Amino acid sequence: MRAANVGTVALRLVDLTVSYDRHPAVHHVSAVIPGGEMTAIVGPNGAGKSTLLKAMMGLVPRVEGRIECSARRIAYLPQQAEIDRSFPISVFDTVLLGRWSRFGGFGAAARDDIDDTRQALAAVGLAGFERRPIETLSVGQFQRVLFARLLLQDADVVLLDEPFAAIDSRTVADLMEVIKRWRAERRTVVAVLHDLDQVRRDFPNTLLMARELVDSGPTAEVLSIENLRRARAMAEAWDERADACEAPMRLSA
């Protein structure tokens, strides 16, 4: 693991293992996420990328090792497939939920919250969509809504799980501009991605996963032909019927 290229560390993963039924989905990962930068998490299908992101957010049931985080606020964007869009709620109210921590279930949104919601929708190209039910939106339009909600959360660290899956190229370009603005504001962005060309072009840092960490650091070095071949071989060799993961025994001092 190479040292981070920037002076601050947003997240530090130390011997992190995430297990389901005592079988590891992510196995003894140690890595550093540099602060104020854009970091991609890539790897073959089933490599544990989304599980790793959920562990950073505290959304998985069994974790060994530890996660050190210096951020005051973390925002998380799940995959669209995990979101129920049948609930009758408008675009405006969906975005306004980004301020839920301020007014809760029984409070009223302040004028600033209302104004910020309109500005966030304009920033993602959805001015005029405020009253539309979310169930009527295309995949790309709904992803813009979710990015607008992230804008209202004003988080130090933003975690994105496959943010560009199944959306059109125009929406990808527009949402990348939002991500780049977060970087300019020195926010930390961590995204699970599949398009390696996009990762090479836009994300300075990368974690390459194959249940275990293959490599992490500057993208140009991590996404070498040798590392990609190694990740593929590790993924293909993984045995779902292997014995349960046991943490190594540690001797007390």
N, C-alpha and C positions, 0 to 999 in steps of 0.2 A: 504494500500500500504506500503510495507516494504522499508526501506532505502536501497539504492544501496550498494553493497559489495565493490565497488572500490571508489577511492577518487574523480574521475571526473565524470561529467555528460555530455554526448554527446547531448542528446535531452531531453527536458522536455515538456510534454504535459499538458496543463492547461485547464481543463474544455472544452475539444475539442469536438465539434459537427460538423459532415459533413452531409449536407442535400441535397437531390434531390427532387425538387418540394416541399420543406419545410417539407419533411418527412425524419427523420434521418436514415442514414446508419450506422453512428457511433455517439453514444449518450453520451455527457458529460464525456469524458475520461480524467482522470488525471493520469499520469504515468511518470516514469523516465527511460531513457535508459542509462545505465552506459557506460562510455567511455572506449575504448580499450577492449571491451568484445564482446561476441557472444550472441545475444538475439533472441529468437524465438517468433513469434506471431502465436498462435494456437487458434482453436475454431471450432465449428460446421460449416457446409456449410452455407453461407449467414450470417456469424457472423460479417462481416465488416473488415476482416483482410486485404484484398488487398486495400480497401478504406482507411484504416488507414495508410498503407504504402504510398499510393499516396498523402495523406495529408501531410505527412512528407516531400515529394518531391515538394509540391506545385502544384500538378497536378489535383486537384479537384476544382470545381467552387465555392462552397459555404461552408465557414468554419467559425465557431464561436469558441470563446475561442482563445488560442494562442499556438504556437509552438516555443520554445526557442531552438536555435541550436548554439553550440559553434564551429562547424566545418567550415573550410575554403572551402572545396570541398566535395560535396556529389555525389556519383554515384548510378545509379538506374538500376536494371535489371527487365524489365517487364516480364510478362508471355509470352511464345513463341506464344501463340494464338493471341497476340496483335501485332505481328511483321509480316509484309508483306515480304515474302521471294521470291516473284516473280521478284523483281527488279534485273536487271542483274549486279551484283557486285561480285567481287571475295572475297575469304576468307581474303586475305591480306588487301584489301582496307576496308573491314568491320572492321577489327581490328584497322587499322590505324585511323579510325574515332574517336577512343578514344582520339586522340590528336587534334580533331577539334578546340578546344578552342585556340590552339597555332597558327594554320595557316589559319583557316577559309576557306571560299569557293573559294578564289582566290589566296591564298598563296601556297607555295611549302613546302612539308615536309622536315625537316632537316635530315641529315645523322643519328643523334641520334634517331629520330623518326622511321626511317627505321630499324635501328638495334634493337631498343626496340620492334618493332612489331614482328620481327623474334624471339626474345627471348621470348616474351609472347606466341607465338604459340608453341614454343618448351616446354614451361612450362606447357601447357595444353595438350601436347601429339599430336600436329598437325603439327609438322615439316614436310615439304613436301607437305602440303595442300594449299600453298599460292595461287596458280592460280585456284583452284577449284571454280566454281560458288557456291554460298551459297545454291541455290535451289537444288543442287545435294546431299547435306549432309543429313545424318540421323538426327533424333531429338537430339541424344546424341552428335554427332559431332558439330551440330550447337550450342548447349549449351556451348561446349568447346570454340567455337569462341567468344561467348558473354562474357565468363569469361576472355578470352584473352583481349578483348576490355576494360573490367573493369580494368585489370592490367595496361593498358596504361593511364587510367584516374588518377591513383595515388591519390585516394580520401581518406579523413580522415574517412568518413562514407560511408558504402556500404549497400544499400537496395536491397534485393533480394526477388522477388515475385514468390513463388513456384519454386525455382531453380532446383528441382529434379523431377518435374512432368514428368512422361512417359519416363524416361531415364533409361538406363541399370545400373546394380549395379556397374560395373567397372567404368563407368563414374561418378557415385555418389561418389565412393571412391576417385577418382582422384580429383574431384572438392572440396571435403571436405578437401583435403590436401591444396588446394589453400586457402580456408577459414581459415584454421588453421594457415597458414603462415601470413595471414592478422592479425590474433589475436596476433601472436608472434611479429608483427611489431607495436602493440598497436593501430591498426585501429579498428573502431567500425563496427560490422556486425549485421544487423537486417534482419531476414529472415522469411517469411511466409512459414510455413511447416505443413504437415499433419501427418507425421510419428512420433508418440509420442515416440516410442522407440528410434528413432534417436535423438529426442530432449533431452530426458533424458540422452542419452549417450554423446552427443557432445556439447550441448548448456547450459551453466551455468545459464542463466537467461531466463525467459519466461513471456510474456503477454498472458493471457487467455481471449479471447474475446467472447461475445455473444451480439453483437451490443453495449453493455455496457462493461466496464471492469469488469471481474469477479475477477481477482486477478493478481498481478504482483510481481516479486521478484525471489528468487532462485527457479530453476526448480523443484527440488524435493518436495518443499513445495507447489508450485503453482499447479502442476499436481497431486494433491491428488484426491482420489476417490470422496470425497465430492464436491470438486470444479468442477470436470468433470461432475458429475451429475447435479450440479447447472447450469453449462453452457448449457447442453443439455436441461434442463427444460426451461431455459430462451429463448433459440432459438425456441423451439417448441411453446412457449406461445406468441411469437412476432406476433402482428397483423399488417399486411401491410396496413390495412384500418384505422388504428388509426389516431386520430387528429394530425395535424401538430405539430412539436416540437416547443415549445416556450421557449426561454431562461428565466431563473428566473429573476424577477425584482430585481434590485439592488438599494439600497438607497444611494444617494450621501452623503459624509461626511459633 
